[in-house]
């Protein structure tokens, strides 16, 4: 059962319980008063004491009917109040769920639109701040990866060019050229190690 249904049902049950209990207590009190009123003349428990007549039974029947009607009205009002309160609580939670789903699907601009000053609004505000922070970190990671790709591309291009030149005989294979190639390899190794430390 949904949260809305559970909240509405619990409010309805509380209202029904209160109305039913109040009605039961009123009925018992009224029937006790009627019986005592008839027994006063002859003493309590006297078999000759008159019993409530048709008029008194009608009063008790009307009281039972009133209790049933008021219990039904309390049930309807409790259900209505429960639905109203539940929807007020669940609506912002659904907005948070839709925002989270949009973020999961790639929409980094959507934020939860929740008004108010209650706990759910505070949750939505914290949630929106979390999304802002995640989006900011994601952008930082993209920039970092772009910088790393650029930093790796430069020494790789130099290495490739020098190796092709050596292969084609355009560059003599001297210790100086080999030392330069070795420097580029060390630079690449340092960049890869820095990348490993970052992750």
URFEN-V255831 format. One record per residue. SS is DSSP state (helix for helix, strand for strand, loop for the rest). PHI is phi in radians with two decimals (999 if undefined). Layout:
# URFEN-V255831
((SS & PHI) (SS & PHI))
This chain:
# URFEN-V255831
((loop & 999) (loop & -1.24) (helix & -1.06) (helix & -1.03) (helix & -1.09) (helix & -1.14) (helix & -1.15) (helix & -1.11) (helix & -1.11) (helix & -1.15) (helix & -1.12) (helix & -1.12) (helix & -1.14) (helix & -1.11) (helix & -1.10) (helix & -1.12) (helix & -1.08) (helix & -1.12) (helix & -1.13) (helix & -1.11) (helix & -1.14) (helix & -1.08) (helix & -1.12) (helix & -1.08) (helix & -1.11) (helix & -1.13) (helix & -1.10) (helix & -1.10) (helix & -1.13) (helix & -1.16) (helix & -1.16) (helix & -1.13) (helix & -1.12) (helix & -1.14) (helix & -1.11) (helix & -1.14) (helix & -1.11) (helix & -1.32) (helix & -1.50) (loop & -1.05) (loop & -1.20) (loop & -1.97) (loop & 1.66) (loop & -1.16) (loop & 1.41) (loop & -1.27) (loop & -1.16) (loop & -1.50) (loop & -1.14) (loop & -1.16) (loop & -1.66) (loop & -1.02) (loop & -1.57) (helix & -1.05) (helix & -1.07) (helix & -1.20) (helix & -1.13) (helix & -1.12) (helix & -1.08) (helix & -1.14) (helix & -1.12) (helix & -1.11) (helix & -1.14) (helix & -1.08) (helix & -1.10) (helix & -1.09) (helix & -1.10) (helix & -1.11) (helix & -1.14) (helix & -1.16) (helix & -1.16) (helix & -1.10) (helix & -1.11) (helix & -1.11) (helix & -1.08) (helix & -1.12) (helix & -1.13) (helix & -1.11) (helix & -1.12) (helix & -1.07) (helix & -1.13) (helix & -1.10) (helix & -1.10) (helix & -1.04) (helix & -1.16) (helix & -1.12) (helix & -1.14) (helix & -1.11) (helix & -1.49) (helix & -1.33) (helix & -0.95) (helix & -1.16) (helix & -1.16) (helix & -1.14) (helix & -1.07) (helix & -1.09) (helix & -1.12) (helix & -1.12) (helix & -1.14) (helix & -1.09) (helix & -1.14) (helix & -1.09) (helix & -1.12) (helix & -1.06) (loop & -1.47) (loop & 1.97) (loop & -1.41) (loop & -1.58) (loop & -1.79) (loop & -1.23) (loop & -2.28) (loop & -1.21) (loop & -1.77) (loop & -2.21) (loop & -1.79) (loop & 2.07) (loop & -2.15) (loop & -1.50) (helix & -1.14) (helix & -1.19) (helix & -1.13) (helix & -1.13) (helix & -1.08) (helix & -1.09) (helix & -1.11) (helix & -1.10) (helix & -1.09) (helix & -1.10) (helix & -1.13) (helix & -1.08) (helix & -1.10) (helix & -1.05) (helix & -1.12) (helix & -1.10) (helix & -1.12) (helix & -1.10) (helix & -1.12) (helix & -1.10) (helix & -1.13) (helix & -1.06) (helix & -1.11) (helix & -1.08) (helix & -1.10) (helix & -1.07) (helix & -1.13) (helix & -1.12) (helix & -1.10) (helix & -1.12) (helix & -1.05) (helix & -1.13) (helix & -1.13) (helix & -1.37) (helix & -1.12) (helix & -1.07) (helix & -1.13) (helix & -1.15) (helix & -1.11) (helix & -1.08) (helix & -1.05) (helix & -1.07) (helix & -1.08) (helix & -1.13) (helix & -1.14) (helix & -1.14) (helix & -1.13) (helix & -1.12) (helix & -1.12) (helix & -1.46) (loop & 1.40) (loop & -1.38) (loop & -2.19) (loop & -1.24) (loop & -1.46) (loop & -1.88) (helix & -1.01) (helix & -1.15) (helix & -1.15) (helix & -1.13) (helix & -1.11) (helix & -1.12) (helix & -1.10) (helix & -1.09) (helix & -1.07) (helix & -1.12) (helix & -1.13) (helix & -1.09) (helix & -1.06) (helix & -1.07) (helix & -1.09) (helix & -1.15) (helix & -1.10) (helix & -1.14) (helix & -1.14) (helix & -1.06) (helix & -1.10) (helix & -1.08) (helix & -1.16) (helix & -1.16) (loop & -1.54))
